[in-house]
Amino acid sequence: MLPRVTLTNGKTYFIDERLNQLRNIKDPHDYIDDYLDVLDSEDFEKVRRCKHLFTKFITVKCAICDKVLFSGTEKQAKNLIIYCTDSHEK
């Protein structure tokens, strides 16, 4: 589930980081583009606190043998060097 935030206007939006939008959970045509630039300070703080509640899970597979090398969160994968020891070019 995407993180949700209720703004001072009483409407609840989900945070779509990919599109850099806040989208109303009840009306998909009601959205706020570039929300970080247009929100007042109170709403900005609400969004900032909720923004990181959504955990991004990733899976890294070997391009040669398709073996799963890592499965977890982006935070867990940060700074890892991941490579397959079973597949190597001759």
A tleap script that builds the chain and sets N, CA, C and O, in Angstrom:
source leaprc.protein.ff14SB
mol = sequence {
  NMET LEU PRO ARG VAL THR LEU THR ASN GLY
  LYS THR TYR PHE ILE ASP GLU ARG LEU ASN
  GLN LEU ARG ASN ILE LYS ASP PRO HIE ASP
  TYR ILE ASP ASP TYR LEU ASP VAL LEU ASP
  SER GLU ASP PHE GLU LYS VAL ARG ARG CYS
  LYS HIE LEU PHE THR LYS PHE ILE THR VAL
  LYS CYS ALA ILE CYS ASP LYS VAL LEU PHE
  SER GLY THR GLU LYS GLN ALA LYS ASN LEU
  ILE ILE TYR CYS THR ASP SER HIE GLU CLYS
}
set mol.1.N position { 0.843 -1.171 0.000 }
set mol.1.CA position { 0.000 0.000 0.000 }
set mol.1.C position { 0.894 1.242 0.000 }
set mol.1.O position { 1.896 1.303 0.713 }
set mol.2.N position { 0.517 2.213 -0.801 }
set mol.2.CA position { 1.257 3.463 -0.848 }
set mol.2.C position { 0.952 4.289 0.401 }
set mol.2.O position { -0.144 4.198 0.953 }
set mol.3.N position { 1.917 5.094 0.846 }
set mol.3.CA position { 1.667 5.917 2.027 }
set mol.3.C position { 0.601 6.966 1.756 }
set mol.3.O position { 0.505 7.517 0.660 }
set mol.4.N position { -0.199 7.226 2.787 }
set mol.4.CA position { -1.292 8.191 2.681 }
set mol.4.C position { -1.044 9.340 3.646 }
set mol.4.O position { -0.408 9.180 4.687 }
set mol.5.N position { -1.561 10.494 3.273 }
set mol.5.CA position { -1.447 11.660 4.133 }
set mol.5.C position { -2.719 12.493 3.978 }
set mol.5.O position { -3.222 12.676 2.869 }
set mol.6.N position { -3.233 12.998 5.109 }
set mol.6.CA position { -4.385 13.880 5.077 }
set mol.6.C position { -3.886 15.305 5.257 }
set mol.6.O position { -3.244 15.626 6.257 }
set mol.7.N position { -4.181 16.151 4.292 }
set mol.7.CA position { -3.707 17.531 4.307 }
set mol.7.C position { -4.674 18.428 5.070 }
set mol.7.O position { -5.749 17.990 5.478 }
set mol.8.N position { -4.286 19.673 5.257 }
set mol.8.CA position { -5.122 20.619 6.002 }
set mol.8.C position { -6.437 20.916 5.298 }
set mol.8.O position { -7.363 21.435 5.922 }
set mol.9.N position { -6.540 20.598 4.002 }
set mol.9.CA position { -7.809 20.796 3.289 }
set mol.9.C position { -8.801 19.669 3.580 }
set mol.9.O position { -9.918 19.689 3.063 }
set mol.10.N position { -8.409 18.674 4.410 }
set mol.10.CA position { -9.292 17.583 4.806 }
set mol.10.C position { -9.298 16.403 3.850 }
set mol.10.O position { -9.924 15.382 4.133 }
set mol.11.N position { -8.609 16.530 2.721 }
set mol.11.CA position { -8.566 15.442 1.738 }
set mol.11.C position { -7.370 14.537 2.011 }
set mol.11.O position { -6.309 14.989 2.441 }
set mol.12.N position { -7.570 13.244 1.750 }
set mol.12.CA position { -6.497 12.273 1.923 }
set mol.12.C position { -5.924 11.912 0.563 }
set mol.12.O position { -6.659 11.610 -0.377 }
set mol.13.N position { -4.610 11.948 0.476 }
set mol.13.CA position { -3.894 11.672 -0.760 }
set mol.13.C position { -2.905 10.544 -0.527 }
set mol.13.O position { -2.424 10.346 0.589 }
set mol.14.N position { -2.603 9.800 -1.596 }
set mol.14.CA position { -1.470 8.889 -1.499 }
set mol.14.C position { -0.304 9.533 -2.224 }
set mol.14.O position { -0.488 10.322 -3.151 }
set mol.15.N position { 0.888 9.188 -1.791 }
set mol.15.CA position { 2.107 9.801 -2.312 }
set mol.15.C position { 2.631 8.945 -3.451 }
set mol.15.O position { 2.992 7.786 -3.245 }
set mol.16.N position { 2.674 9.504 -4.641 }
set mol.16.CA position { 3.213 8.825 -5.813 }
set mol.16.C position { 4.554 9.477 -6.153 }
set mol.16.O position { 4.618 10.452 -6.900 }
set mol.17.N position { 5.623 8.911 -5.584 }
set mol.17.CA position { 6.965 9.481 -5.786 }
set mol.17.C position { 7.403 9.372 -7.238 }
set mol.17.O position { 8.129 10.230 -7.740 }
set mol.18.N position { 6.965 8.328 -7.903 }
set mol.18.CA position { 7.370 8.111 -9.304 }
set mol.18.C position { 6.923 9.270 -10.178 }
set mol.18.O position { 7.677 9.717 -11.041 }
set mol.19.N position { 5.697 9.767 -9.966 }
set mol.19.CA position { 5.164 10.878 -10.751 }
set mol.19.C position { 5.330 12.227 -10.053 }
set mol.19.O position { 4.968 13.268 -10.601 }
set mol.20.N position { 5.882 12.196 -8.833 }
set mol.20.CA position { 6.045 13.400 -8.024 }
set mol.20.C position { 4.693 14.091 -7.821 }
set mol.20.O position { 4.547 15.297 -8.020 }
set mol.21.N position { 3.704 13.269 -7.413 }
set mol.21.CA position { 2.341 13.767 -7.239 }
set mol.21.C position { 1.735 13.262 -5.935 }
set mol.21.O position { 2.118 12.219 -5.405 }
set mol.22.N position { 0.781 14.035 -5.441 }
set mol.22.CA position { -0.143 13.560 -4.434 }
set mol.22.C position { -1.444 13.304 -5.171 }
set mol.22.O position { -1.935 14.180 -5.883 }
set mol.23.N position { -2.015 12.105 -5.008 }
set mol.23.CA position { -3.242 11.760 -5.717 }
set mol.23.C position { -4.330 11.456 -4.681 }
set mol.23.O position { -4.125 10.676 -3.751 }
set mol.24.N position { -5.490 12.093 -4.867 }
set mol.24.CA position { -6.617 11.904 -3.971 }
set mol.24.C position { -7.045 10.434 -4.005 }
set mol.24.O position { -7.184 9.847 -5.078 }
set mol.25.N position { -7.252 9.842 -2.820 }
set mol.25.CA position { -7.583 8.410 -2.775 }
set mol.25.C position { -8.993 8.125 -3.273 }
set mol.25.O position { -9.299 6.993 -3.645 }
set mol.26.N position { -9.867 9.155 -3.285 }
set mol.26.CA position { -11.244 8.957 -3.733 }
set mol.26.C position { -11.497 9.458 -5.146 }
set mol.26.O position { -12.397 8.961 -5.824 }
set mol.27.N position { -10.724 10.426 -5.599 }
set mol.27.CA position { -10.919 11.021 -6.921 }
set mol.27.C position { -9.573 11.082 -7.652 }
set mol.27.O position { -8.764 11.968 -7.375 }
set mol.28.N position { -9.324 10.158 -8.576 }
set mol.28.CA position { -8.018 10.110 -9.254 }
set mol.28.C position { -7.727 11.338 -10.113 }
set mol.28.O position { -6.581 11.558 -10.505 }
set mol.29.N position { -8.747 12.136 -10.410 }
set mol.29.CA position { -8.535 13.346 -11.203 }
set mol.29.C position { -8.089 14.525 -10.339 }
set mol.29.O position { -7.698 15.571 -10.856 }
set mol.30.N position { -8.151 14.347 -9.025 }
set mol.30.CA position { -7.699 15.372 -8.083 }
set mol.30.C position { -6.284 15.011 -7.659 }
set mol.30.O position { -6.079 14.073 -6.889 }
set mol.31.N position { -5.321 15.753 -8.159 }
set mol.31.CA position { -3.929 15.486 -7.816 }
set mol.31.C position { -3.161 16.794 -7.702 }
set mol.31.O position { -3.584 17.833 -8.208 }
set mol.32.N position { -2.016 16.715 -7.022 }
set mol.32.CA position { -1.154 17.876 -6.845 }
set mol.32.C position { 0.199 17.535 -7.440 }
set mol.32.O position { 0.912 16.675 -6.921 }
set mol.33.N position { 0.561 18.214 -8.541 }
set mol.33.CA position { 1.871 18.028 -9.169 }
set mol.33.C position { 2.942 18.761 -8.370 }
set mol.33.O position { 2.671 19.778 -7.731 }
set mol.34.N position { 4.160 18.231 -8.415 }
set mol.34.CA position { 5.312 18.861 -7.756 }
set mol.34.C position { 4.961 19.290 -6.338 }
set mol.34.O position { 5.181 20.435 -5.943 }
set mol.35.N position { 4.416 18.355 -5.591 }
set mol.35.CA position { 3.875 18.658 -4.273 }
set mol.35.C position { 4.897 19.237 -3.295 }
set mol.35.O position { 4.524 20.007 -2.410 }
set mol.36.N position { 6.155 18.889 -3.433 }
set mol.36.CA position { 7.157 19.406 -2.508 }
set mol.36.C position { 7.377 20.912 -2.689 }
set mol.36.O position { 7.822 21.594 -1.766 }
set mol.37.N position { 7.067 21.417 -3.866 }
set mol.37.CA position { 7.275 22.837 -4.145 }
set mol.37.C position { 6.061 23.699 -3.837 }
set mol.37.O position { 6.207 24.909 -3.657 }
set mol.38.N position { 4.867 23.117 -3.770 }
set mol.38.CA position { 3.657 23.936 -3.654 }
set mol.38.C position { 2.946 23.849 -2.300 }
set mol.38.O position { 2.036 24.634 -2.035 }
set mol.39.N position { 3.341 22.919 -1.453 }
set mol.39.CA position { 2.655 22.769 -0.170 }
set mol.39.C position { 3.125 23.802 0.837 }
set mol.39.O position { 4.271 24.249 0.797 }
set mol.40.N position { 2.209 24.185 1.759 }
set mol.40.CA position { 2.629 25.063 2.850 }
set mol.40.C position { 3.439 24.244 3.854 }
set mol.40.O position { 3.512 23.020 3.743 }
set mol.41.N position { 4.038 24.908 4.818 }
set mol.41.CA position { 4.978 24.229 5.718 }
set mol.41.C position { 4.323 23.124 6.548 }
set mol.41.O position { 4.947 22.091 6.789 }
set mol.42.N position { 3.087 23.318 6.985 }
set mol.42.CA position { 2.407 22.294 7.793 }
set mol.42.C position { 2.150 21.025 6.980 }
set mol.42.O position { 2.439 19.920 7.439 }
set mol.43.N position { 1.608 21.188 5.777 }
set mol.43.CA position { 1.352 20.038 4.912 }
set mol.43.C position { 2.660 19.392 4.451 }
set mol.43.O position { 2.748 18.169 4.334 }
set mol.44.N position { 3.663 20.209 4.192 }
set mol.44.CA position { 4.959 19.681 3.773 }
set mol.44.C position { 5.520 18.736 4.836 }
set mol.44.O position { 6.039 17.669 4.509 }
set mol.45.N position { 5.418 19.128 6.104 }
set mol.45.CA position { 5.923 18.277 7.194 }
set mol.45.C position { 5.138 16.974 7.281 }
set mol.45.O position { 5.720 15.916 7.516 }
set mol.46.N position { 3.821 17.041 7.093 }
set mol.46.CA position { 3.002 15.821 7.117 }
set mol.46.C position { 3.446 14.861 6.019 }
set mol.46.O position { 3.590 13.661 6.255 }
set mol.47.N position { 3.662 15.392 4.824 }
set mol.47.CA position { 4.077 14.554 3.697 }
set mol.47.C position { 5.472 14.000 3.933 }
set mol.47.O position { 5.729 12.827 3.660 }
set mol.48.N position { 6.366 14.824 4.432 }
set mol.48.CA position { 7.748 14.398 4.668 }
set mol.48.C position { 7.796 13.225 5.643 }
set mol.48.O position { 8.567 12.285 5.450 }
set mol.49.N position { 6.970 13.281 6.693 }
set mol.49.CA position { 6.945 12.194 7.676 }
set mol.49.C position { 6.366 10.906 7.103 }
set mol.49.O position { 6.813 9.818 7.466 }
set mol.50.N position { 5.384 11.009 6.218 }
set mol.50.CA position { 4.719 9.828 5.646 }
set mol.50.C position { 5.452 9.269 4.434 }
set mol.50.O position { 5.285 8.100 4.087 }
set mol.51.N position { 6.245 10.085 3.805 }
set mol.51.CA position { 6.864 9.708 2.530 }
set mol.51.C position { 7.689 8.427 2.623 }
set mol.51.O position { 7.691 7.623 1.691 }
set mol.52.N position { 8.384 8.232 3.728 }
set mol.52.CA position { 9.287 7.092 3.835 }
set mol.52.C position { 8.648 5.879 4.508 }
set mol.52.O position { 9.348 4.935 4.872 }
set mol.53.N position { 7.331 5.898 4.674 }
set mol.53.CA position { 6.648 4.743 5.256 }
set mol.53.C position { 6.527 3.593 4.271 }
set mol.53.O position { 6.353 2.442 4.670 }
set mol.54.N position { 6.618 3.904 2.993 }
set mol.54.CA position { 6.520 2.887 1.962 }
set mol.54.C position { 7.903 2.278 1.750 }
set mol.54.O position { 8.839 2.982 1.371 }
set mol.55.N position { 8.034 0.989 1.989 }
set mol.55.CA position { 9.306 0.304 1.843 }
set mol.55.C position { 9.400 -0.302 0.455 }
set mol.55.O position { 8.509 -1.032 0.021 }
set mol.56.N position { 10.460 0.000 -0.219 }
set mol.56.CA position { 10.665 -0.519 -1.562 }
set mol.56.C position { 11.470 -1.821 -1.482 }
set mol.56.O position { 12.603 -1.841 -1.002 }
set mol.57.N position { 10.855 -2.905 -1.964 }
set mol.57.CA position { 11.518 -4.186 -1.993 }
set mol.57.C position { 12.087 -4.416 -3.383 }
set mol.57.O position { 11.458 -4.084 -4.387 }
set mol.58.N position { 13.266 -4.979 -3.431 }
set mol.58.CA position { 13.905 -5.257 -4.714 }
set mol.58.C position { 14.405 -6.694 -4.734 }
set mol.58.O position { 14.652 -7.305 -3.694 }
set mol.59.N position { 14.544 -7.207 -5.936 }
set mol.59.CA position { 15.133 -8.530 -6.156 }
set mol.59.C position { 16.194 -8.379 -7.223 }
set mol.59.O position { 15.949 -7.804 -8.283 }
set mol.60.N position { 17.375 -8.899 -6.936 }
set mol.60.CA position { 18.480 -8.866 -7.893 }
set mol.60.C position { 18.708 -10.290 -8.369 }
set mol.60.O position { 18.902 -11.201 -7.565 }
set mol.61.N position { 18.681 -10.476 -9.698 }
set mol.61.CA position { 18.900 -11.795 -10.286 }
set mol.61.C position { 20.127 -11.762 -11.181 }
set mol.61.O position { 20.490 -10.718 -11.724 }
set mol.62.N position { 20.754 -12.908 -11.327 }
set mol.62.CA position { 21.868 -13.051 -12.253 }
set mol.62.C position { 21.322 -12.980 -13.685 }
set mol.62.O position { 20.335 -13.637 -14.015 }
set mol.63.N position { 21.965 -12.190 -14.512 }
set mol.63.CA position { 21.517 -12.037 -15.896 }
set mol.63.C position { 21.810 -13.276 -16.732 }
set mol.63.O position { 21.204 -13.469 -17.786 }
set mol.64.N position { 22.728 -14.115 -16.275 }
set mol.64.CA position { 23.099 -15.308 -17.037 }
set mol.64.C position { 22.269 -16.526 -16.629 }
set mol.64.O position { 21.658 -17.174 -17.480 }
set mol.65.N position { 22.245 -16.836 -15.347 }
set mol.65.CA position { 21.559 -18.057 -14.900 }
set mol.65.C position { 20.196 -17.794 -14.251 }
set mol.65.O position { 19.492 -18.746 -13.915 }
set mol.66.N position { 19.812 -16.547 -14.069 }
set mol.66.CA position { 18.530 -16.149 -13.502 }
set mol.66.C position { 18.369 -16.549 -12.028 }
set mol.66.O position { 17.250 -16.602 -11.519 }
set mol.67.N position { 19.471 -16.827 -11.354 }
set mol.67.CA position { 19.449 -17.158 -9.931 }
set mol.67.C position { 19.200 -15.881 -9.129 }
set mol.67.O position { 19.769 -14.834 -9.436 }
set mol.68.N position { 18.343 -15.968 -8.092 }
set mol.68.CA position { 18.090 -14.829 -7.221 }
set mol.68.C position { 19.312 -14.640 -6.322 }
set mol.68.O position { 19.691 -15.534 -5.566 }
set mol.69.N position { 19.915 -13.462 -6.422 }
set mol.69.CA position { 21.112 -13.164 -5.650 }
set mol.69.C position { 20.810 -12.357 -4.392 }
set mol.69.O position { 21.531 -12.448 -3.398 }
set mol.70.N position { 19.755 -11.576 -4.443 }
set mol.70.CA position { 19.372 -10.765 -3.286 }
set mol.70.C position { 17.886 -10.448 -3.373 }
set mol.70.O position { 17.355 -10.170 -4.448 }
set mol.71.N position { 17.234 -10.494 -2.232 }
set mol.71.CA position { 15.842 -10.086 -2.136 }
set mol.71.C position { 15.686 -9.372 -0.805 }
set mol.71.O position { 15.964 -9.944 0.249 }
set mol.72.N position { 15.245 -8.132 -0.851 }
set mol.72.CA position { 15.096 -7.359 0.383 }
set mol.72.C position { 14.766 -5.924 0.071 }
set mol.72.O position { 14.332 -5.600 -1.034 }
set mol.73.N position { 14.973 -5.061 1.049 }
set mol.73.CA position { 14.661 -3.653 0.876 }
set mol.73.C position { 15.822 -2.912 0.226 }
set mol.73.O position { 16.958 -3.389 0.214 }
set mol.74.N position { 15.511 -1.734 -0.314 }
set mol.74.CA position { 16.562 -0.909 -0.893 }
set mol.74.C position { 17.576 -0.519 0.169 }
set mol.74.O position { 18.772 -0.432 -0.109 }
set mol.75.N position { 17.102 -0.286 1.379 }
set mol.75.CA position { 18.007 0.097 2.473 }
set mol.75.C position { 18.998 -1.028 2.771 }
set mol.75.O position { 20.177 -0.765 3.011 }
set mol.76.N position { 18.533 -2.276 2.759 }
set mol.76.CA position { 19.420 -3.413 3.003 }
set mol.76.C position { 20.431 -3.584 1.873 }
set mol.76.O position { 21.561 -4.008 2.112 }
set mol.77.N position { 20.034 -3.259 0.651 }
set mol.77.CA position { 20.897 -3.458 -0.516 }
set mol.77.C position { 21.917 -2.332 -0.695 }
set mol.77.O position { 22.894 -2.483 -1.428 }
set mol.78.N position { 21.686 -1.221 -0.032 }
set mol.78.CA position { 22.560 -0.068 -0.214 }
set mol.78.C position { 24.013 -0.436 0.118 }
set mol.78.O position { 24.297 -1.028 1.159 }
set mol.79.N position { 24.896 -0.080 -0.767 }
set mol.79.CA position { 26.346 -0.290 -0.650 }
set mol.79.C position { 26.787 -1.748 -0.763 }
set mol.79.O position { 27.949 -2.059 -0.501 }
set mol.80.N position { 25.884 -2.643 -1.149 }
set mol.80.CA position { 26.295 -4.036 -1.362 }
set mol.80.C position { 26.878 -4.195 -2.761 }
set mol.80.O position { 26.465 -3.519 -3.704 }
set mol.81.N position { 27.831 -5.087 -2.877 }
set mol.81.CA position { 28.336 -5.496 -4.181 }
set mol.81.C position { 27.791 -6.905 -4.394 }
set mol.81.O position { 28.150 -7.835 -3.673 }
set mol.82.N position { 26.928 -7.049 -5.380 }
set mol.82.CA position { 26.243 -8.321 -5.584 }
set mol.82.C position { 26.662 -8.911 -6.920 }
set mol.82.O position { 26.530 -8.263 -7.959 }
set mol.83.N position { 27.161 -10.126 -6.896 }
set mol.83.CA position { 27.517 -10.810 -8.128 }
set mol.83.C position { 27.310 -12.303 -7.941 }
set mol.83.O position { 27.286 -12.800 -6.815 }
set mol.84.N position { 27.161 -13.009 -9.042 }
set mol.84.CA position { 26.899 -14.449 -9.022 }
set mol.84.C position { 28.199 -15.213 -9.116 }
set mol.84.O position { 29.009 -14.979 -10.013 }
set mol.85.N position { 28.395 -16.136 -8.179 }
set mol.85.CA position { 29.609 -16.961 -8.201 }
set mol.85.C position { 29.393 -18.241 -9.014 }
set mol.85.O position { 30.353 -18.943 -9.331 }
set mol.86.N position { 28.143 -18.543 -9.349 }
set mol.86.CA position { 27.861 -19.756 -10.123 }
set mol.86.C position { 28.007 -19.542 -11.629 }
set mol.86.O position { 28.301 -20.481 -12.369 }
set mol.87.N position { 27.802 -18.314 -12.071 }
set mol.87.CA position { 27.873 -18.026 -13.507 }
set mol.87.C position { 29.096 -17.158 -13.778 }
set mol.87.O position { 29.271 -16.095 -13.183 }
set mol.88.N position { 29.913 -17.624 -14.664 }
set mol.88.CA position { 31.045 -16.801 -15.100 }
set mol.88.C position { 31.338 -17.159 -16.538 }
set mol.88.O position { 31.192 -18.304 -16.964 }
set mol.89.N position { 31.752 -16.156 -17.265 }
set mol.89.CA position { 32.058 -16.380 -18.675 }
set mol.89.C position { 33.419 -17.025 -18.811 }
set mol.89.O position { 34.364 -16.692 -18.095 }
set mol.90.N position { 33.497 -17.965 -19.757 }
set mol.90.CA position { 34.769 -18.678 -19.964 }
set mol.90.C position { 35.575 -18.033 -21.044 }
set mol.90.O position { 36.672 -18.495 -21.356 }
savepdb mol mol.pdb
quit
